[in-house]
Amino acid sequence: LLKNDKVTTIYTNRALCYLKLELWDRVLKDCKLALEIDKMMTKAHFFMGQALTEMARYDEAITCYTIAIESAKMKKEHFGDDLHMALRKTKKKKLQSEEEKRMSEEIELQTLLNRLIIEDLERRKKSQAPPEDDVVECDQQNQDLEHTYTKHLETLNQMFAELDDRRKQRDVPDYLCGKISFEIMKEPVITPSGVTYERSDLEEHLQRVGHFDPLNSGCSQERETHSQPSHEGGDRGLP
């Protein structure tokens, strides 16, 4: 660096070392220095994406991976499926993180509403207390209030239970999602290894990487894949 601080590979090589050491901030710093020299340096965007993913900054990581993919395509650099695989994993982590956040917020809301109902019940008991000598009437009023508020709590918690059931029902089974994009498959095809992919994703993979199965690296050519029955019925053969 003292002799020549304009060589991008010096920064990216050091950033790679920091990646191995899990020093995410230092990875970002070196990658930014490399990008100041070459704003379309593929490795710098790639390493930044990895560090940002580990820091749970998923949107920024997705942007970095997208730029890296475009840069590699423009420069005709060969990264195999590494860039696309990293992008897919980050998108999946983002979806999982968003779902976990929603669930946490729903639990917090349910806890808050339960506490507010119970606090309101206690206030009502105090405000409606009869003369001290009428203990029987006081007990009856408290029982009526507790009965009413117990129903409120049951209704509230039942509503959240139904919401949780609907969330579970909306989860798409893994076997309906493509192994490359993680989205619902519209035109599934099976490779000789028995793995099902979305047709367009697999074709793009074969053209980009070569005739290898995305998951197990076994040989897989387009003509050897078989279409799954479509939702409308019948098979859709490959050309």
C-alpha positions in Angstrom: 0.0 0.0 0.0 2.9 2.4 0.7 4.3 1.9 -2.8 0.9 1.9 -4.6 -2.4 2.4 -3.0 -4.3 2.3 -6.3 -4.3 -1.5 -6.7 -7.8 -2.8 -6.0 -6.8 -6.4 -5.4 -4.8 -5.3 -2.3 -8.0 -4.1 -0.7 -10.1 -7.0 -1.8 -7.5 -9.6 -0.7 -7.4 -8.0 2.7 -11.2 -7.8 2.8 -11.3 -11.6 2.1 -9.0 -12.1 5.1 -11.3 -10.0 7.3 -14.3 -12.0 6.0 -12.6 -15.2 7.3 -12.0 -13.4 10.7 -15.6 -12.2 10.8 -14.5 -8.6 11.1 -17.4 -7.2 9.1 -16.7 -3.5 9.5 -13.2 -3.9 8.2 -14.5 -5.8 5.2 -16.8 -2.9 4.4 -14.0 -0.4 4.8 -11.6 -2.2 2.4 -14.3 -2.9 -0.1 -15.3 0.8 -0.2 -11.6 1.7 -0.7 -11.5 -0.7 -3.7 -14.7 0.7 -5.1 -13.3 4.3 -4.9 -10.7 3.1 -7.5 -13.1 0.8 -9.5 -16.8 1.3 -8.7 -17.7 -1.8 -10.7 -15.2 -4.2 -9.1 -17.1 -7.4 -8.8 -15.2 -8.9 -5.8 -15.6 -5.7 -3.8 -19.4 -5.8 -4.2 -19.5 -9.5 -3.6 -17.5 -9.3 -0.3 -19.5 -6.3 0.8 -22.7 -8.3 0.2 -21.4 -11.1 2.4 -20.4 -8.8 5.2 -23.7 -6.9 5.1 -25.7 -10.1 5.2 -23.9 -11.2 8.4 -24.7 -7.8 9.8 -28.4 -8.4 8.9 -28.4 -5.4 6.5 -30.2 -7.4 3.9 -31.4 -4.7 1.5 -27.9 -3.3 1.2 -26.5 -6.8 0.7 -29.0 -7.5 -2.0 -28.0 -4.3 -3.8 -24.4 -5.3 -3.6 -25.0 -8.8 -5.0 -27.1 -7.4 -7.8 -24.4 -5.0 -8.8 -21.8 -7.7 -8.6 -23.9 -10.0 -10.9 -24.2 -7.2 -13.5 -20.5 -6.4 -13.2 -19.5 -10.0 -13.7 -21.8 -10.3 -16.7 -20.5 -7.0 -18.2 -16.8 -8.0 -17.7 -17.5 -11.6 -18.7 -16.0 -12.8 -15.3 -16.8 -16.4 -14.3 -18.0 -16.8 -10.7 -20.0 -20.0 -11.3 -23.2 -19.8 -9.3 -21.5 -18.2 -6.3 -23.0 -14.7 -6.8 -26.5 -15.9 -7.5 -26.4 -18.4 -4.7 -25.4 -15.7 -2.2 -28.2 -13.5 -3.5 -30.8 -16.2 -3.0 -29.6 -17.0 0.5 -29.7 -13.3 1.5 -33.2 -12.9 0.1 -34.3 -16.0 2.1 -32.8 -14.6 5.3 -34.5 -11.3 4.7 -37.9 -13.0 4.4 -37.3 -15.1 7.5 -36.2 -12.0 9.4 -39.3 -10.0 8.4 -41.5 -12.9 9.4 -39.8 -13.2 12.8 -40.2 -9.4 13.3 -43.9 -9.6 12.6 -44.4 -12.5 15.0 -42.5 -10.6 17.7 -44.6 -7.5 17.2 -47.8 -9.5 17.4 -46.7 -11.1 20.6 -45.8 -7.7 22.1 -49.2 -6.3 21.0 -51.1 -9.3 22.5 -49.2 -8.9 25.8 -49.9 -5.2 25.9 -53.6 -5.6 25.2 -53.9 -8.3 27.9 -52.2 -6.1 30.4 -54.5 -3.1 29.6 -57.6 -5.2 30.0 -56.5 -6.5 33.4 -55.6 -2.9 34.5 -59.0 -1.7 33.4 -60.6 -4.4 35.3 -58.8 -3.3 38.5 -59.8 0.3 38.0 -63.5 -0.7 37.5 -63.4 -2.7 40.7 -62.2 0.3 42.7 -64.5 2.8 41.1 -67.6 0.7 41.6 -66.9 -0.4 45.2 -70.1 -0.1 47.4 -70.2 0.9 51.0 -67.8 -1.1 53.2 -70.6 -2.7 55.2 -72.2 -4.2 52.0 -69.5 -7.0 51.5 -71.9 -9.4 49.6 -72.9 -6.8 47.0 -69.2 -5.9 46.5 -68.2 -9.5 46.0 -71.0 -10.0 43.5 -70.1 -6.9 41.5 -66.5 -8.0 41.4 -67.5 -11.5 40.2 -69.6 -9.9 37.4 -66.8 -7.7 36.3 -64.3 -10.6 36.3 -66.7 -12.7 34.3 -67.1 -9.9 31.7 -63.4 -9.2 31.5 -62.5 -12.9 31.3 -64.7 -13.1 28.2 -62.9 -10.1 26.7 -59.5 -11.8 27.3 -60.7 -15.0 25.8 -62.0 -13.2 22.7 -58.7 -11.3 22.3 -56.5 -14.3 22.7 -58.7 -16.4 20.4 -58.3 -13.7 17.8 -54.5 -13.9 18.0 -54.6 -17.7 18.0 -56.6 -17.6 14.7 -54.1 -15.1 13.3 -51.3 -17.5 14.1 -53.2 -20.3 12.4 -53.7 -18.2 9.3 -50.0 -17.4 9.3 -49.1 -21.1 9.4 -51.6 -21.8 6.6 -50.1 -19.1 4.4 -46.6 -20.6 4.7 -45.8 -22.2 1.3 -44.4 -25.8 1.6 -40.8 -26.1 0.6 -41.6 -28.6 -2.1 -43.6 -26.0 -4.0 -40.8 -23.5 -4.0 -37.9 -23.4 -6.5 -34.5 -24.4 -5.1 -32.9 -21.4 -6.9 -35.3 -18.5 -6.5 -37.2 -19.8 -3.4 -40.4 -18.6 -5.0 -43.5 -20.6 -5.9 -42.8 -22.7 -9.0 -45.1 -22.0 -12.0 -43.4 -24.4 -14.5 -41.5 -27.0 -12.5 -39.1 -29.4 -14.2 -37.1 -32.4 -12.7 -33.4 -33.0 -13.4 -31.9 -36.5 -13.7 -30.9 -36.2 -10.0 -34.5 -36.0 -9.1 -34.5 -32.4 -7.9 -37.3 -30.0 -9.0 -36.6 -26.5 -10.2 -38.5 -23.6 -11.8 -37.8 -24.1 -15.5 -36.7 -20.5 -16.2 -34.3 -20.5 -13.2 -32.8 -23.8 -14.3 -32.3 -22.7 -17.9 -30.6 -19.5 -16.8 -28.3 -21.5 -14.5 -27.4 -23.9 -17.3 -26.6 -21.1 -19.7 -24.5 -19.2 -17.1 -22.7 -22.0 -15.3 -22.8 -25.0 -17.6 -24.5 -28.3 -17.6 -24.4 -29.0 -13.8 -27.1 -29.5 -11.4 -27.3 -26.4 -9.1 -27.4 -28.4 -5.9 -25.3 -31.5 -6.3 -23.1 -30.5 -9.3 -24.2 -33.6 -11.3 -24.4 -33.3 -15.0 -27.7 -31.9 -16.1 -28.7 -30.8 -19.6 -31.8 -29.0 -20.7 -33.0 -31.9 -22.9 -32.7 -34.3 -19.9 -35.1 -32.4 -17.7 -38.7 -33.4 -17.4 -41.7 -31.2 -16.9 -44.0 -31.7 -14.0 -47.8 -31.6 -14.6 -49.0 -28.0 -14.7 -51.8 -26.8 -12.5 -54.2 -26.8 -15.5 -53.5 -30.5 -16.0 -51.4 -32.4 -18.5 -47.7 -32.3 -19.1 -45.8 -29.6 -20.8 -42.9 -31.1 -22.7 -39.6 -29.4 -23.4 -38.8 -28.3 -26.9 
